[in-house]
Amino acid sequence: WYPTLCAVSLPEDRLPDYARVVHAYREVTHNYVRTGQPNCWFTLIAPSKTRAGEIIRAIQSALDITIQELPATRVFKIGVRFSLGDESSISS
């Protein structure tokens, strides 16, 4: 698998088109807007570097933008468990 973080600088009026295009790819796992530049960020996990490149080029072409790619050099997995009920009913 090839995980990468992608960054884009876009004016606010282009955000709906950006979201529509980026959300069209199931390989995009997160997509968010932040203050500052670049202001749009998304994470992409593709089965290969080749497929990630295809997706990034397609998004760039569809929106006529430049995407800054920041590939993962090390992957961290964090396990989290949430209690959704009365904690006294949870068995050890």
HELIX and SHEET records of a PDB file:
HELIX    1   1 GLU A   12  ARG A   14  5                                   3    
HELIX    2   2 LEU A   15  VAL A   22  1                                   8    
HELIX    3   3 LYS A   49  LEU A   63  1                                  15    
HELIX    4   4 GLU A   87  SER A   89  5                                   3    
SHEET    1   A 4 VAL A  28  VAL A  33  0                                        
SHEET    2   A 4 CYS A  40  ALA A  46 -1                                        
SHEET    3   A 4 TYR A   2  VAL A   8 -1                                        
SHEET    4   A 4 GLN A  68  PRO A  71 -1                                        
END                                                                             
